[in-house]
Amino acid sequence: MPETPEEDLSYAERLRRKGVQTRPSGWSHATRDETVEGSTDDGGRFKATRDTAGHIVTEETTASGRQRKHVTINLG
């Protein structure tokens, strides 16, 4: 008689019984958008977001309150 119930099982059967494993923390950083926020030298604020394809969207607000959006598309 085996000491543990899994001792007499084949490797494939142990994997089937193990079930699907999921990460409790959700998606990894490799699949999330990366975001950087900060302020410019002239007193404005910016937020730069890079998605998984490498495209960068920069939203900025100048010190006078004007809002701008810059998009850099990764073609490679």
N, C-alpha and C positions, 0 to 999 in steps of 0.2 A: 504494500500500500504506500503510495507516495505521501511525503510529508505535507506538501501543499497541493491543492487541487490542480494547479497549472503545470505541475511537474511532468505529467504523462501526456500533455498536449503537444502537438506539432507546432513548429514556429508559425506557420500560416494560421493555425487555429487560434494561437495566442494573440496574433495581430487582429483577427476578426473580432475576438471578444473584447479587445482593448477599446474598440469603438473609435469614433471620430474625435480627434483632439482639437480643441479650439483655444485660442488665446483669450484669457479673461480680460485683458486690457484692450481688446479690439484690434484695429489695424496697426501694422507696424509703421515706423516713421518712413520707410521706403515708399509707402503708398499714400502718404499724406502730403498736402501742400505745405511748403515751408514759408513761414511768414516772419518778416523783420519789420519792426516799427521803431521810429526814432524821430529826432528833430534835426533840422538843418541849422547851419550857422546863422542864417538871417532870422531865425525864430519860427520858421514853418515846421510842419509835421509831415511825415511820410509813412507809408505802409507799402512794402514790397512783398509780393506773393509769387512764389515759383511753384508751378504744378509739376506733376510727375513727368510730363513730356519736356520740361525745361523752359516753358514759356514764362516770362516774367511780366507781371502787371504791377505798376507802381502808381499808387494814388497819393497825391500830395496836396497840401493846403499851404499856401504862402502866408507870410506874416500879415498881409493885408486881407486875407480871407478868401482869396481866389483859389478855386479847386481845379486840379489838373489830373489827367490820367494818361500814363505812358504805357505802351504795350511793346514788349520785345518778343518776337516770335522765333523759336528755335527751328531752323530748317534742316538741321543735320541730325 
